[in-house]
Amino acid sequence: MEIALLFLPLLASIISGFFGKYLGDRNCEIITSVFVSISAIISLLIFYNVIVNDYENNVVVATWINSGSLDVNWSIKVDALSSVMLVVVTLVSALLHIYSIGYMSHDPHKPRFMAYLSLFTFSMLTLVTSDNFLQLFFGWEGVGLCSYFLIGFWFKKDSANAAAIKAFVVNRVGDFGFALGIFLIFYLFGTVNYNEVFSQIPQVVDKKLLFLGINIDAVDLICILLFIGAMGKSAQIFLHTWLPDAMEGPTPVSALIHAATMVTAGVFLVVRCSPIFEYSPLTLNIITIVGMTTAFFAATIALVQTDIKKIIAYSTCSQLGYMFFAAGVGAYNVAMFHLFTHAFFKALLFLGSGSVIHSFKDEQDINQMGAVYKKLPYTYIFMIIGTLALTGFPFLSGFYSKDAIIEFAYLKGNTTGYYAAGIGIFTAVLTSIYSWRLIFKTFHGEYNNRKIDINEMHESPLVMLIPLFVLAIGAIFAGFLFKDLFIGHGEQNVFWGNSIKFLNPLSTEHPPLWFLLTTPILVLISIPLAYYLFVKNKDIPNRIVQSNKPLYNFLINKWYFDELYNVLFIQSSKKIGLFFWKIIDVKVIDKFGPDGVSLLIKNLSLRASKFQSGFIYQYAFMILLGFSALLTFLILN
């Protein structure tokens, strides 16, 4: 069953990718959707078995590497943690395959697109079911490669190519740190298998390593390097710049990358490696600080964006920040809970935005929309549900998971925890404002699109609405149904078992009532506030922008990270590259190397050719000179 779960998406990818032109578009769509849907059903069965029977298994598919002390199997590890990820990955992916049948109906390259989606799913399944760091890295890089294919799917667009390259390069920075972390793990433990590494961690807690001339704890260094990898894949601040540009891909790609797969890989890595991170308080504090900073930073940028997909993309970046600072305060189970609920409402929002874009004939600017809630009633309802869940509206999925993160940060009881809780509350308010800004400017107010007549607007086909309906159910009920299972009441390890390590048990206390009520009340207040600002009195936001132009420019330019990186890395790299090309390569290596040698031979050949005159007396004279020289040499010696 586990083998079918893993390899059905790969088989679907091979069939659609290599035989698509023979099978036809519709057959490829059906095959890939059915195969991934079967994987989703198997994942649900495994998840149920884990809940009811505490099912665990490790299926060895094949011996992968057996060289010296390096013994690595290709395995399918099933435990509580991987079962949650299996449900998230396969269920969302299956719905996206179905959704893509309608969304990509006019694209001439549907088999290739479906093949990429299925291959992406296989790579992510390889990642989450690994029982060793090497297989994890293989799936990690596979996801990165597939993201390059999917983001740049419309390769005739220069912007899509640039976005794909940017995503690939930025992720390589994080992946380099991740690879160094794996090398260090093998150096210290002589193995890359999870169980063997995790069991030996207490033995190396006091071990020091000389790194860049500094003595540093070995565990701290491992954790920092692993977290650098997680930062790149999960688009945390400093390595986040690829995420908004990834919106150049088709909307199903945006949902797949941002909801359930690629960006959650970093969170999964930290949680999977909790037996290591628990022994590194320094790294956990760093994770908390990076997470809360990312949550706030991304939310501020989303406030001023006008591209509907980029607003949701920055929302993803912000919510990933919540997950990381939950892991940073030791609440790994809460981080996974938010990852689980987030997959539903974020995929719902992306697919809902895709439905809007589809109706507006590829228009993505919310300033060019408005007043279409009657024309797109189902999409409107689904987008409302997704927004309510995202903002933490009481009793929807986001309410349970996001509030739990803020509560556990508060219960941490240290400065970092209090700071994270405060930032979390403030960011929740910002999230509510920019989310409702998107809703009100898209569906309410005046119709602002001059290219498309409002009477031409129509609802998306049923094949696109059914996935939205399923995701809406998850966005409503996932938090309520799974809160006790994922978080528990002081018995966190009942479900998670050994898949998550808690060195110090989480607090079982409850924050004060005023603290519990603060976030929901502020979220509720922000809804009429957003309606007043973006529907009733739109002059107020304009006046705020005009009176705070430097701040607005700062936010609209995304804190100038792209410009800063352009100066520090891109332009400097170009100058260094030009120097080595024009000076070192052309004027030194080529001049004194192959070009110089060839020029010397050419000149010598030209000079030697002058001796080939064709006159016998010249040849006789040269023979005489040679004979005289030889005779002189013999006499002297």
C-alpha positions as CSV (number, residue, x, y, z in Angstrom):
1,M,0.0,0.0,0.0
2,E,2.8,2.4,0.9
3,I,4.7,1.6,-2.3
4,A,1.6,2.3,-4.4
5,L,1.1,5.6,-2.5
6,L,4.6,6.7,-3.4
7,F,5.0,5.5,-6.9
8,L,1.6,6.1,-8.5
9,P,2.3,9.9,-9.0
10,L,5.6,9.0,-10.5
11,L,4.0,6.5,-12.9
12,A,1.4,9.1,-13.8
13,S,4.1,11.6,-14.5
14,I,6.0,9.2,-16.8
15,I,2.8,8.2,-18.7
16,S,1.7,11.8,-19.2
17,G,5.2,13.2,-19.9
18,F,6.4,10.5,-22.4
19,F,3.2,9.3,-24.0
20,G,1.0,12.4,-23.8
21,K,1.1,13.1,-27.5
22,Y,-0.2,9.6,-28.2
23,L,-2.8,9.5,-25.4
24,G,-4.3,12.9,-25.9
25,D,-5.0,15.7,-23.4
26,R,-8.1,14.3,-21.8
27,N,-6.6,10.9,-21.2
28,C,-3.5,12.4,-19.6
29,E,-5.7,14.6,-17.3
30,I,-7.8,11.6,-16.3
31,I,-4.8,9.3,-15.7
32,T,-2.8,11.8,-13.6
33,S,-5.9,12.9,-11.6
34,V,-7.0,9.3,-10.9
35,F,-3.5,8.1,-9.9
36,V,-2.9,11.0,-7.5
37,S,-6.4,10.6,-6.1
38,I,-5.7,6.9,-5.4
39,S,-2.6,8.1,-3.5
40,A,-4.8,10.5,-1.6
41,I,-7.2,7.8,-0.6
42,I,-4.3,5.6,0.6
43,S,-3.0,8.5,2.6
44,L,-6.3,9.0,4.3
45,L,-6.4,5.2,5.2
46,I,-2.9,5.4,6.6
47,F,-3.8,8.5,8.6
48,Y,-6.9,6.8,10.0
49,N,-4.8,3.7,10.9
50,V,-2.2,5.9,12.7
51,I,-4.9,7.6,14.7
52,V,-6.8,4.4,15.7
53,N,-4.1,1.8,15.9
54,D,-0.9,3.8,16.4
55,Y,0.3,2.4,13.1
56,E,4.0,2.8,12.3
57,N,5.9,1.2,9.5
58,N,9.2,1.5,7.6
59,V,9.0,-0.2,4.2
60,V,12.4,-0.7,2.6
61,V,12.0,-0.3,-1.1
62,A,15.6,-1.0,-2.1
63,T,19.2,-0.7,-0.8
64,W,20.3,2.6,-2.3
65,I,23.9,3.1,-1.2
66,N,26.1,0.6,0.6
67,S,29.7,1.9,0.6
68,G,31.9,1.7,3.7
69,S,30.1,3.1,6.7
70,L,27.5,4.8,4.5
71,D,24.5,2.5,4.4
72,V,21.4,4.1,3.0
73,N,18.1,2.5,2.0
74,W,15.3,3.9,-0.1
75,S,12.5,3.6,2.5
76,I,8.9,4.7,3.1
77,K,8.7,5.7,6.8
78,V,5.2,6.0,8.1
79,D,4.6,7.5,11.5
80,A,2.3,10.2,12.9
81,L,4.4,13.1,11.4
82,S,4.7,11.6,7.9
83,S,1.0,10.5,7.9
84,V,-0.1,14.1,8.5
85,M,2.1,15.3,5.6
86,L,0.9,12.5,3.4
87,V,-2.7,13.7,3.8
88,V,-1.8,17.3,3.2
89,V,0.4,16.6,0.1
90,T,-1.8,14.0,-1.7
91,L,-5.2,15.5,-0.9
92,V,-4.3,19.0,-2.0
93,S,-2.4,17.7,-5.0
94,A,-5.3,15.5,-6.1
95,L,-7.7,18.5,-5.9
96,L,-5.3,20.6,-7.8
97,H,-5.0,18.0,-10.6
98,I,-8.8,18.0,-10.9
99,Y,-8.9,21.8,-10.8
100,S,-6.3,22.1,-13.5
101,I,-8.5,20.2,-16.0
102,G,-10.7,23.3,-16.1
103,Y,-8.2,26.0,-15.4
104,M,-5.7,24.8,-18.1
105,S,-8.4,23.8,-20.6
106,H,-7.1,26.3,-23.2
107,D,-3.4,25.5,-22.8
108,P,-1.8,23.6,-25.6
109,H,0.6,21.8,-23.3
110,K,-1.7,20.1,-20.8
111,P,0.1,16.7,-20.8
112,R,3.4,18.3,-19.9
113,F,1.8,20.4,-17.2
114,M,0.0,17.4,-15.6
115,A,3.3,15.4,-15.8
116,Y,5.1,18.2,-13.9
117,L,2.4,18.3,-11.2
118,S,2.6,14.6,-10.7
119,L,6.4,14.6,-10.6
120,F,6.2,17.4,-8.0
121,T,3.9,15.3,-5.9
122,F,6.2,12.3,-6.1
123,S,9.2,14.4,-5.0
124,M,7.3,15.7,-2.0
125,L,6.2,12.3,-1.0
126,T,9.8,11.1,-1.3
127,L,10.8,13.9,1.0
128,V,8.2,13.3,3.7
129,T,8.5,9.5,3.8
130,S,12.3,9.4,4.0
131,D,14.0,7.7,7.0
132,N,17.3,9.3,6.3
133,F,18.8,12.6,5.4
134,L,20.1,11.6,2.0
135,Q,16.6,10.5,0.7
136,L,15.2,13.6,2.3
137,F,17.7,15.7,0.3
138,F,16.9,13.8,-2.9
139,G,13.2,14.7,-2.5
140,W,14.2,18.2,-1.4
141,E,16.1,18.8,-4.6
142,G,13.4,17.1,-6.7
143,V,10.8,19.5,-5.4
144,G,13.2,22.4,-6.2
145,L,13.7,21.1,-9.7
146,C,10.0,20.7,-10.3
147,S,9.3,24.1,-9.0
148,Y,11.6,25.4,-11.7
149,F,9.7,23.6,-14.3
150,L,6.3,24.7,-13.1
151,I,7.1,28.4,-12.3
152,G,8.6,28.7,-15.8
153,F,5.9,26.6,-17.4
154,W,5.0,29.5,-19.7
155,F,8.6,29.8,-20.8
156,K,7.8,32.1,-23.7
157,K,7.2,34.8,-21.0
158,D,10.5,36.5,-20.0
159,S,9.1,37.2,-16.5
160,A,8.3,33.5,-16.0
161,N,11.8,32.4,-17.0
162,A,13.3,35.0,-14.7
163,A,11.1,33.9,-11.8
164,A,12.0,30.3,-12.3
165,I,15.7,31.0,-12.3
166,K,15.3,33.2,-9.3
167,A,13.5,30.6,-7.3
168,F,16.1,28.0,-8.3
169,V,19.1,30.1,-7.4
170,V,17.8,31.5,-4.1
171,N,16.9,28.0,-3.0
172,R,20.4,26.8,-3.9
173,V,21.7,29.2,-1.2
174,G,19.6,27.5,1.4
175,D,20.3,24.0,0.0
176,F,24.0,24.6,0.3
177,G,23.6,25.2,4.0
178,F,21.4,22.1,4.2
179,A,24.0,20.0,2.4
180,L,26.7,21.2,4.8
181,G,24.5,20.2,7.7
182,I,24.1,16.7,6.3
183,F,27.9,16.4,5.7
184,L,28.5,17.4,9.3
185,I,26.0,14.9,10.5
186,F,27.7,12.1,8.6
187,Y,31.1,13.4,9.9
188,L,30.0,13.3,13.5
189,F,27.8,10.2,13.5
190,G,29.0,8.1,10.6
191,T,25.4,7.7,9.4
192,V,22.6,9.7,7.9
193,N,19.7,7.5,9.2
194,Y,17.3,9.3,11.4
195,N,17.0,6.8,14.2
196,E,20.8,6.3,14.5
197,V,21.5,10.1,14.4
198,F,18.8,11.0,16.9
199,S,19.8,8.4,19.4
200,Q,23.4,9.6,19.4
201,I,22.6,13.3,19.9
202,P,22.8,13.4,23.7
203,Q,26.4,12.0,23.4
204,V,27.7,14.9,21.3
205,V,25.9,17.8,23.2
206,D,29.2,18.9,24.7
207,K,31.3,18.4,21.6
208,K,33.0,21.5,20.1
209,L,34.0,22.1,16.5
210,L,36.4,24.7,15.1
211,F,34.3,26.5,12.5
212,L,35.8,29.6,10.7
213,G,38.2,30.0,13.6
214,I,35.5,29.9,16.2
215,N,34.8,27.1,18.7
216,I,31.1,26.3,18.4
217,D,28.9,23.6,19.7
218,A,28.5,20.8,17.2
219,V,24.8,20.5,17.8
220,D,24.3,24.3,17.4
221,L,26.2,24.2,14.1
222,I,24.2,21.3,12.7
223,C,20.9,23.0,13.7
224,I,21.9,26.3,12.2
225,L,22.9,24.7,8.9
226,L,19.7,22.7,8.7
227,F,17.7,25.8,9.5
228,I,19.4,27.7,6.6
229,G,18.1,25.0,4.3
230,A,14.6,25.4,5.8
231,M,14.8,29.2,5.4
232,G,15.4,28.9,1.7
233,K,12.6,26.3,1.0
234,S,10.1,28.0,3.3
235,A,10.9,31.5,2.1
236,Q,11.8,33.1,5.4
237,I,13.2,36.6,5.6
238,F,16.6,37.1,3.7
239,L,15.8,34.0,1.5
240,H,12.2,34.9,0.7
241,T,12.6,37.0,-2.5
242,W,11.8,34.1,-4.8
243,L,8.3,33.5,-3.4
244,P,6.3,36.4,-4.8
245,D,7.9,36.0,-8.2
246,A,6.8,32.4,-8.2
247,M,3.3,33.7,-9.0
248,E,4.4,33.8,-12.7
249,G,3.4,30.2,-12.9
250,P,-0.2,29.0,-13.5
251,T,-2.5,29.4,-10.5
252,P,-2.6,25.6,-9.6
253,V,1.2,25.8,-9.4
254,S,1.0,28.7,-7.0
255,A,-1.4,26.7,-4.8
256,L,0.7,23.6,-4.9
257,I,3.9,25.4,-4.0
258,H,2.4,27.7,-1.4
259,A,-0.2,25.5,0.3
260,A,0.9,22.0,0.7
261,T,4.3,21.1,-0.7
262,M,7.4,23.1,-1.3
263,V,7.1,25.9,1.3
264,T,6.1,23.5,4.0
265,A,9.1,21.4,3.5
266,G,11.2,23.7,5.7
267,V,8.7,23.4,8.6
268,F,8.6,19.7,8.2
269,L,12.4,19.5,8.4
270,V,12.6,21.4,11.6
271,V,9.8,19.3,13.2
272,R,11.3,16.0,11.9
273,C,14.6,17.0,13.4
274,S,13.1,18.1,16.8
275,P,15.3,15.5,18.6
276,I,18.3,17.6,17.4
277,F,16.8,21.1,17.8
278,E,15.7,20.4,21.3
279,Y,19.4,20.3,22.3
280,S,20.1,23.7,20.7
281,P,18.3,26.5,22.6
282,L,20.4,29.0,20.6
283,T,19.0,27.8,17.3
284,L,15.5,27.7,18.6
285,N,15.7,31.3,19.6
286,I,17.0,32.1,16.2
287,I,14.1,30.3,14.6
288,T,11.7,32.2,16.8
289,I,13.2,35.5,15.9
290,V,13.3,34.7,12.2
291,G,9.8,33.4,12.2
292,M,8.1,36.3,14.0
293,T,10.1,38.8,11.8
294,T,9.0,37.1,8.7
295,A,5.4,37.0,9.8
296,F,5.4,40.7,10.4
297,F,7.5,41.7,7.4
298,A,5.4,39.8,4.9
299,A,2.1,41.1,6.3
300,T,3.3,44.7,5.9
301,I,4.1,44.1,2.3
302,A,0.8,42.4,1.6
303,L,-1.0,45.6,2.8
304,V,0.0,47.5,-0.3
305,Q,0.2,44.9,-3.1
306,T,-2.4,45.0,-5.9
307,D,-1.7,41.6,-7.6
308,I,-4.3,39.2,-6.1
309,K,-1.9,36.2,-6.2
310,K,1.0,38.2,-4.7
311,I,-1.2,39.3,-1.8
312,I,-1.9,35.6,-1.0
313,A,1.7,34.7,-1.6
314,Y,2.9,37.2,1.0
315,S,0.2,35.8,3.2
316,T,1.8,32.4,2.8
317,C,5.2,33.8,3.7
318,S,3.6,35.4,6.9
319,Q,1.8,32.2,7.9
320,L,5.0,30.2,7.5
321,G,6.6,32.7,9.9
322,Y,3.9,31.7,12.5
323,M,4.8,28.0,12.0
324,F,8.5,28.7,12.5
325,F,8.1,30.7,15.7
326,A,5.8,28.0,17.0
327,A,8.6,25.5,16.4
328,G,11.1,27.9,17.9
329,V,9.2,28.0,21.2
330,G,9.2,24.2,21.2
331,A,5.6,23.8,20.1
332,Y,6.3,21.5,17.2
333,N,2.9,19.9,17.3
334,V,1.2,23.3,17.1
335,A,3.4,24.2,14.1
336,M,2.2,21.0,12.4
337,F,-1.3,21.8,13.3
338,H,-1.1,25.2,11.6
339,L,0.6,23.6,8.6
340,F,-2.3,21.2,8.4
341,T,-5.1,23.8,8.6
342,H,-3.2,26.3,6.5
343,A,-3.0,23.8,3.6
344,F,-6.8,23.9,3.3
345,F,-7.6,27.5,3.5
346,K,-4.6,28.7,1.6
347,A,-5.2,26.3,-1.3
348,L,-8.8,27.5,-1.2
349,L,-7.7,31.1,-1.5
350,F,-5.3,30.4,-4.3
351,L,-7.8,28.3,-6.3
352,G,-10.5,30.9,-5.6
353,S,-8.2,33.7,-6.9
354,G,-7.6,31.4,-9.9
355,S,-11.3,31.3,-10.5
356,V,-11.4,35.1,-10.4
357,I,-8.5,35.4,-12.8
358,H,-10.1,32.9,-15.1
359,S,-13.3,35.0,-15.1
360,F,-11.4,38.2,-15.7
361,K,-9.5,36.6,-18.6
362,D,-6.1,36.6,-16.8
363,E,-6.4,40.0,-15.1
364,Q,-4.7,39.9,-11.6
365,D,-4.9,43.5,-10.5
366,I,-7.5,43.9,-7.8
367,N,-7.9,47.6,-8.8
368,Q,-9.2,46.4,-12.1
369,M,-12.0,44.3,-10.5
370,G,-14.9,45.0,-8.1
371,A,-18.7,44.5,-7.9
372,V,-18.7,40.9,-9.2
373,Y,-19.9,39.0,-6.1
374,K,-23.3,38.5,-7.8
375,K,-21.6,37.3,-11.0
376,L,-19.3,34.9,-9.2
377,P,-21.5,33.8,-6.2
378,Y,-19.8,30.4,-5.5
379,T,-16.3,31.7,-5.9
380,Y,-17.2,34.7,-3.6
381,I,-18.5,32.3,-0.9
382,F,-15.5,30.1,-1.1
383,M,-13.1,33.1,-0.9
384,I,-15.0,34.4,2.1
385,I,-14.6,31.1,3.9
386,G,-10.9,31.0,3.1
387,T,-10.4,34.6,4.3
388,L,-12.3,33.9,7.5
389,A,-10.1,30.9,8.2
390,L,-6.9,32.7,7.3
391,T,-7.7,35.7,9.6
392,G,-8.6,33.4,12.5
393,F,-12.3,34.1,12.6
394,P,-13.7,32.3,15.7
395,F,-14.4,28.6,15.2
396,L,-12.9,28.2,11.8
397,S,-9.7,26.2,11.2
398,G,-7.2,29.1,11.4
399,F,-8.7,30.3,14.6
400,Y,-7.7,27.1,16.5
401,S,-4.2,26.8,15.0
402,K,-3.1,30.4,14.9
403,D,-4.4,31.3,18.3
404,A,-2.7,28.2,19.7
405,I,0.7,29.4,18.3
406,I,0.2,32.8,20.0
407,E,-0.8,31.2,23.2
408,F,2.1,28.8,23.4
409,A,4.5,31.6,22.6
410,Y,3.0,33.5,25.6
411,L,3.3,30.5,27.8
412,K,7.0,30.1,26.9
413,G,7.4,32.7,29.6
414,N,10.6,34.3,28.4
415,T,11.3,37.6,26.6
416,T,11.5,36.0,23.2
417,G,8.2,34.2,23.7
418,Y,6.4,37.4,24.9
419,Y,7.9,39.3,22.0
420,A,6.7,36.6,19.5
421,A,3.2,36.6,21.0
422,G,2.9,40.4,20.7
423,I,4.2,40.3,17.1
424,G,1.8,37.4,16.4
425,I,-1.2,39.4,17.6
426,F,-0.3,42.5,15.7
427,T,0.4,40.5,12.5
428,A,-3.0,38.8,12.9
429,V,-4.6,42.2,12.7
430,L,-2.6,43.2,9.6
431,T,-3.5,39.8,8.1
432,S,-7.2,40.5,8.6
433,I,-6.9,44.0,7.1
434,Y,-5.1,43.0,3.9
435,S,-7.2,39.9,3.5
436,W,-10.5,41.8,3.6
437,R,-9.0,44.5,1.4
438,L,-8.5,41.8,-1.2
439,I,-12.1,40.6,-0.8
440,F,-13.7,44.0,-0.8
441,K,-11.7,45.4,-3.7
442,T,-12.3,42.2,-5.8
443,F,-16.0,41.6,-5.2
444,H,-17.5,44.8,-3.8
445,G,-17.4,48.5,-4.7
446,E,-17.5,49.7,-8.3
447,Y,-16.7,47.6,-11.3
448,N,-13.4,49.0,-12.6
449,N,-12.4,46.8,-15.6
450,R,-12.7,48.6,-18.9
451,K,-11.6,45.7,-21.0
452,I,-14.3,43.2,-20.1
453,D,-18.0,44.0,-19.8
454,I,-19.4,43.0,-16.5
455,N,-22.2,41.0,-18.3
456,E,-19.4,38.8,-19.8
457,M,-18.4,37.7,-16.3
458,H,-19.4,34.1,-15.5
459,E,-18.8,31.5,-12.8
460,S,-16.1,28.9,-13.3
461,P,-17.0,25.4,-14.5
462,L,-18.0,22.6,-12.0
463,V,-14.6,20.9,-12.4
464,M,-13.0,24.0,-10.8
465,L,-15.7,24.5,-8.2
466,I,-15.7,21.0,-6.7
467,P,-12.1,21.2,-5.4
468,L,-13.0,24.6,-3.9
469,F,-16.0,23.0,-2.1
470,V,-13.8,20.2,-0.6
471,L,-11.1,22.6,0.5
472,A,-13.8,24.9,2.0
473,I,-15.0,21.9,4.2
474,G,-11.4,21.5,5.4
475,A,-11.1,25.3,6.0
476,I,-14.2,25.2,8.2
477,F,-13.9,22.0,10.2
478,A,-10.2,20.9,10.2
479,G,-9.3,23.0,13.2
480,F,-12.2,21.9,15.3
481,L,-11.9,18.2,14.4
482,F,-8.2,17.8,14.9
483,K,-7.3,20.3,17.6
484,D,-7.4,17.8,20.5
485,L,-5.6,15.2,18.3
486,F,-2.7,17.4,17.3
487,I,-2.3,19.5,20.5
488,G,-4.0,17.5,23.2
489,H,-4.6,18.5,26.8
490,G,-1.2,18.2,28.4
491,E,-0.5,14.8,26.7
492,Q,1.1,16.0,23.5
493,N,2.8,12.8,22.7
494,V,-0.3,10.6,22.6
495,F,-0.7,11.1,18.9
496,W,2.7,12.1,17.8
497,G,4.5,9.4,19.7
498,N,8.2,9.3,18.9
499,S,7.9,11.3,15.8
500,I,8.3,14.6,17.7
501,K,10.8,15.0,20.6
502,F,9.8,17.2,23.6
503,L,12.8,17.6,25.8
504,N,10.8,19.9,28.1
505,P,7.1,19.3,28.2
506,L,5.0,22.1,27.0
507,S,3.0,24.2,29.5
508,T,-0.4,22.9,30.2
509,E,-1.6,26.2,31.7
510,H,-4.0,28.6,30.0
511,P,-3.1,32.2,29.3
512,P,-5.3,34.9,31.0
513,L,-8.8,35.4,29.6
514,W,-7.9,38.9,28.4
515,F,-5.1,37.5,26.3
516,L,-7.2,34.8,24.8
517,L,-9.9,37.3,23.8
518,T,-7.5,40.0,22.4
519,T,-6.8,38.4,19.0
520,P,-10.4,37.4,18.1
521,I,-11.8,40.8,19.1
522,L,-9.2,42.7,17.1
523,V,-9.8,40.4,14.1
524,L,-13.5,41.0,14.3
525,I,-13.1,44.8,14.6
526,S,-10.8,44.8,11.6
527,I,-13.6,43.5,9.2
528,P,-15.9,46.6,9.4
529,L,-12.8,48.8,9.5
530,A,-11.5,47.3,6.2
531,Y,-15.0,47.7,4.7
532,Y,-15.1,51.3,5.6
533,L,-11.6,52.0,4.3
534,F,-11.8,50.1,1.0
535,V,-15.5,50.4,0.1
536,K,-17.3,53.2,1.8
537,N,-14.5,55.8,2.0
538,K,-11.7,54.9,-0.3
539,D,-10.2,58.4,-0.1
540,I,-8.8,57.6,3.4
541,P,-6.3,55.0,2.2
542,N,-5.3,57.4,-0.6
543,R,-4.7,60.2,1.8
544,I,-2.7,57.9,4.1
545,V,-0.5,56.9,1.2
546,Q,0.1,60.5,0.1
547,S,1.0,61.6,3.6
548,N,3.3,58.7,4.2
549,K,4.9,58.4,0.8
550,P,8.3,57.2,2.0
551,L,6.7,54.4,4.1
552,Y,4.5,53.4,1.2
553,N,7.5,53.3,-1.2
554,F,9.3,51.2,1.4
555,L,6.5,48.7,1.5
556,I,5.6,48.7,-2.2
557,N,9.3,48.0,-3.0
558,K,9.2,45.1,-0.5
559,W,11.6,46.6,2.0
560,Y,14.1,47.0,-0.9
561,F,15.4,43.5,-0.5
562,D,15.6,42.9,-4.2
563,E,17.4,46.2,-4.8
564,L,19.8,45.5,-1.9
565,Y,20.6,42.0,-3.3
566,N,21.0,43.4,-6.7
567,V,23.7,45.8,-5.5
568,L,25.4,43.4,-3.1
569,F,25.3,40.2,-5.1
570,I,24.0,40.5,-8.6
571,Q,25.9,43.6,-9.8
572,S,29.1,42.7,-7.9
573,S,28.9,39.1,-9.4
574,K,28.5,40.5,-12.8
575,K,31.5,42.8,-12.4
576,I,33.6,40.0,-11.0
577,G,32.4,37.8,-13.9
578,L,33.2,40.5,-16.5
579,F,36.7,41.0,-14.9
580,F,37.5,37.3,-15.1
581,W,36.1,37.1,-18.7
582,K,37.6,40.3,-20.2
583,I,40.9,40.5,-18.3
584,I,41.8,37.1,-16.9
585,D,40.3,34.9,-19.6
586,V,40.7,37.0,-22.8
587,K,43.8,39.1,-22.1
588,V,45.8,36.6,-19.9
589,I,44.8,33.0,-20.4
590,D,43.8,33.2,-24.1
591,K,46.5,35.7,-25.0
592,F,49.3,33.6,-23.5
593,G,47.5,30.3,-23.8
594,P,45.8,28.9,-26.9
595,D,45.4,32.2,-28.7
596,G,49.1,33.1,-28.1
597,V,50.4,29.7,-29.1
598,S,48.3,29.6,-32.3
599,L,49.4,33.2,-33.1
600,L,53.1,32.2,-32.6
601,I,52.7,29.2,-34.8
602,K,51.0,31.3,-37.4
603,N,53.7,33.9,-37.4
604,L,56.4,31.2,-37.6
605,S,54.6,29.5,-40.4
606,L,54.4,32.8,-42.4
607,R,58.1,33.4,-41.9
608,A,59.0,29.8,-42.8
609,S,56.8,30.0,-45.9
610,K,59.1,32.7,-47.3
611,F,61.8,30.1,-47.7
612,Q,59.6,28.2,-50.1
613,S,60.4,30.5,-53.1
614,G,60.7,27.8,-55.8
615,F,64.2,28.9,-57.0
616,I,66.8,26.1,-57.1
617,Y,69.8,28.3,-56.4
618,Q,68.2,29.5,-53.1
619,Y,67.6,25.8,-52.0
620,A,71.2,25.0,-53.0
621,F,72.5,28.0,-51.0
622,M,70.5,26.9,-48.0
623,I,71.9,23.3,-48.3
624,L,75.4,24.8,-48.5
625,L,74.8,26.8,-45.4
626,G,73.5,23.8,-43.5
627,F,76.4,21.6,-44.6
628,S,78.9,24.3,-43.6
629,A,77.3,24.6,-40.2
630,L,77.3,20.9,-39.7
631,L,81.0,20.6,-40.8
632,T,82.0,23.4,-38.5
633,F,80.2,21.7,-35.5
634,L,82.0,18.4,-36.2
635,I,85.4,20.0,-36.5
636,L,85.0,22.0,-33.3
637,N,83.9,18.9,-31.4
